[in-house]
Amino acid sequence: MSKVLHATYDGKVLHPEGEVNLEPNIRYLLTVEKESNGEISPETPYPLGVIKRLATDMKIENLAERHDFFAHRKLEDQEDLAR
């Protein structure tokens, strides 16, 4: 069973924002995640920059011309990387 609950922490206790419908006196495993406001963190790397670094590290010089190959290739196509 898995549930998503919203709660506020007051420094000591989590206070659910609605009914939790859980059995009392049972131990539960919680995963706590800070609610996002929809903004991207400034620490999040720019995706195209990551792709460029990976392509550079792999010595791929024709990524723009052969993007379809690199995006959709299969493992058995490894020998085509040299082209």
PASEBA-1860 file (N, C-alpha, C; in nm, 3 decimals):
! residues 83
1> MSKVLHAT> 0.085/-0.117/0.000/0.000/0.000/0.000/0.090/0.124/0.000 ~ 0.052/0.221/-0.080/0.128/0.345/-0.088/0.031/0.461/-0.089 ~ 0.067/0.567/-0.017/-0.018/0.688/-0.010/0.067/0.811/-0.021 ~ 0.011/0.916/-0.075/0.075/1.047/-0.075/-0.006/1.134/0.018 ~ 0.061/1.188/0.118/-0.004/1.274/0.216/0.070/1.407/0.222 ~ -0.002/1.514/0.244/0.061/1.644/0.265/0.055/1.674/0.414 ~ 0.168/1.722/0.466/0.176/1.751/0.609/0.268/1.870/0.631 ~ 0.254/1.931/0.745/0.339/2.043/0.785/0.415/2.001/0.910
9> YDGKVLHP> 0.542/2.034/0.914/0.628/1.999/1.028/0.644/2.122/1.116 ~ 0.615/2.111/1.245/0.624/2.226/1.336/0.755/2.230/1.415 ~ 0.849/2.144/1.379/0.975/2.136/1.450/0.984/2.014/1.539 ~ 0.869/1.953/1.567/0.866/1.832/1.650/0.778/1.723/1.590 ~ 0.667/1.763/1.532/0.567/1.667/1.486/0.519/1.703/1.346 ~ 0.493/1.600/1.263/0.429/1.621/1.134/0.278/1.626/1.155 ~ 0.214/1.728/1.101/0.068/1.744/1.112/0.006/1.725/0.973 ~ -0.066/1.613/0.952/-0.129/1.590/0.822/-0.233/1.696/0.791
17> EGEVNLEP> -0.246/1.730/0.663/-0.343/1.831/0.621/-0.481/1.772/0.600 ~ -0.495/1.643/0.608/-0.625/1.579/0.592/-0.624/1.446/0.665 ~ -0.732/1.368/0.646/-0.739/1.237/0.709/-0.635/1.144/0.648 ~ -0.573/1.063/0.732/-0.470/0.972/0.683/-0.521/0.830/0.664 ~ -0.627/0.793/0.731/-0.688/0.660/0.719/-0.586/0.547/0.733 ~ -0.508/0.550/0.842/-0.411/0.446/0.872/-0.451/0.376/1.001 ~ -0.409/0.251/1.014/-0.438/0.178/1.137/-0.353/0.234/1.251 ~ -0.413/0.258/1.367/-0.336/0.308/1.480/-0.242/0.202/1.537
25> NIRYLLTV> -0.137/0.246/1.603/-0.040/0.160/1.671/0.033/0.064/1.575 ~ 0.046/0.104/1.450/0.120/0.027/1.350/0.239/0.114/1.309 ~ 0.355/0.052/1.293/0.473/0.125/1.251/0.470/0.139/1.098 ~ 0.492/0.261/1.047/0.492/0.289/0.904/0.627/0.345/0.861 ~ 0.662/0.320/0.737/0.783/0.375/0.677/0.742/0.499/0.599 ~ 0.804/0.614/0.629/0.771/0.739/0.561/0.888/0.784/0.474 ~ 0.856/0.838/0.360/0.953/0.904/0.275/0.911/1.050/0.272 ~ 0.999/1.137/0.315/0.965/1.280/0.325/1.035/1.356/0.214
33> EKESNGEI> 0.959/1.439/0.147/1.011/1.519/0.036/0.954/1.659/0.047 ~ 1.039/1.759/0.037/0.992/1.897/0.042/0.910/1.925/-0.083 ~ 0.793/1.984/-0.064/0.705/2.011/-0.177/0.766/2.119/-0.265 ~ 0.769/2.091/-0.394/0.827/2.185/-0.490/0.726/2.293/-0.523 ~ 0.778/2.413/-0.548/0.690/2.522/-0.590/0.685/2.532/-0.742 ~ 0.740/2.433/-0.811/0.736/2.430/-0.957/0.857/2.496/-1.022 ~ 0.942/2.561/-0.945/1.059/2.627/-1.001/1.176/2.528/-1.007 ~ 1.260/2.547/-1.105/1.380/2.464/-1.120/1.490/2.525/-1.036
41> SPETPYPL> 1.557/2.442/-0.960/1.666/2.487/-0.873/1.781/2.541/-0.957 ~ 1.847/2.647/-0.911/1.963/2.698/-0.985/2.077/2.597/-0.994 ~ 2.080/2.498/-0.904/2.183/2.396/-0.908/2.157/2.289/-1.014 ~ 2.036/2.286/-1.071/2.001/2.186/-1.171/2.077/2.216/-1.300 ~ 2.156/2.120/-1.349/2.232/2.146/-1.471/2.141/2.159/-1.593 ~ 2.180/2.245/-1.686/2.104/2.263/-1.810/2.118/2.137/-1.894 ~ 2.007/2.073/-1.936/2.014/1.943/-2.004/2.102/1.944/-2.129 ~ 2.095/2.048/-2.210/2.176/2.049/-2.332/2.324/2.060/-2.299
49> GVIKRLAT> 2.357/2.128/-2.190/2.496/2.135/-2.146/2.547/1.999/-2.104 ~ 2.463/1.922/-2.039/2.501/1.786/-1.997/2.524/1.699/-2.120 ~ 2.435/1.708/-2.218/2.450/1.629/-2.341/2.578/1.668/-2.413 ~ 2.608/1.798/-2.421/2.730/1.844/-2.488/2.854/1.789/-2.417 ~ 2.856/1.793/-2.283/2.970/1.741/-2.210/2.988/1.591/-2.234 ~ 2.876/1.516/-2.233/2.884/1.372/-2.257/2.936/1.343/-2.398 ~ 2.884/1.416/-2.497/2.928/1.395/-2.635/3.077/1.428/-2.648 ~ 3.122/1.535/-2.583/3.263/1.572/-2.587/3.348/1.465/-2.521
57> DMKIENLA> 3.304/1.416/-2.405/3.378/1.311/-2.335/3.389/1.184/-2.419 ~ 3.284/1.156/-2.497/3.282/1.036/-2.579/3.346/1.060/-2.716 ~ 3.399/1.181/-2.738/3.463/1.219/-2.863/3.368/1.208/-2.982 ~ 3.242/1.245/-2.960/3.143/1.246/-3.068/3.143/1.387/-3.126 ~ 3.187/1.398/-3.252/3.196/1.530/-3.315/3.079/1.560/-3.406 ~ 2.999/1.459/-3.441/2.891/1.478/-3.536/2.753/1.460/-3.472 ~ 2.739/1.499/-3.350/2.612/1.478/-3.277/2.495/1.548/-3.346 ~ 2.513/1.670/-3.390/2.403/1.744/-3.453/2.359/1.678/-3.583
65> ERHDFFAH> 2.457/1.633/-3.663/2.422/1.572/-3.792/2.360/1.434/-3.777 ~ 2.400/1.361/-3.674/2.355/1.223/-3.658/2.273/1.205/-3.530 ~ 2.201/1.309/-3.489/2.126/1.302/-3.363/2.026/1.187/-3.361 ~ 1.964/1.158/-3.475/1.865/1.051/-3.479/1.931/0.916/-3.447 ~ 2.049/0.893/-3.503/2.122/0.770/-3.474/2.154/0.759/-3.325 ~ 2.208/0.867/-3.268/2.248/0.861/-3.128/2.128/0.853/-3.034 ~ 2.016/0.909/-3.073/1.897/0.906/-2.989/1.825/0.771/-2.994 ~ 1.838/0.699/-3.107/1.757/0.578/-3.126/1.839/0.453/-3.155
73> RKLEDQED> 1.969/0.457/-3.137/2.053/0.342/-3.171/2.033/0.226/-3.075 ~ 2.073/0.110/-3.121/2.067/-0.012/-3.041/2.209/-0.053/-3.005 ~ 2.225/-0.138/-2.906/2.357/-0.184/-2.863/2.433/-0.251/-2.977 ~ 2.363/-0.321/-3.066/2.433/-0.388/-3.176/2.486/-0.291/-3.281 ~ 2.447/-0.163/-3.271/2.495/-0.060/-3.365/2.626/0.003/-3.321 ~ 2.694/-0.052/-3.221/2.815/0.009/-3.165/2.923/0.035/-3.270 ~ 2.937/-0.056/-3.369/3.043/-0.037/-3.468/3.017/0.086/-3.555 ~ 2.895/0.133/-3.564/2.862/0.252/-3.642/2.909/0.381/-3.575
81> LAR> 2.950/0.376/-3.450/2.995/0.497/-3.381/3.119/0.557/-3.446 ~ 3.199/0.477/-3.511/3.323/0.526/-3.572/3.298/0.612/-3.695 ~ 3.181/0.603/-3.755/3.154/0.681/-3.876/3.160/0.828/-3.852
END
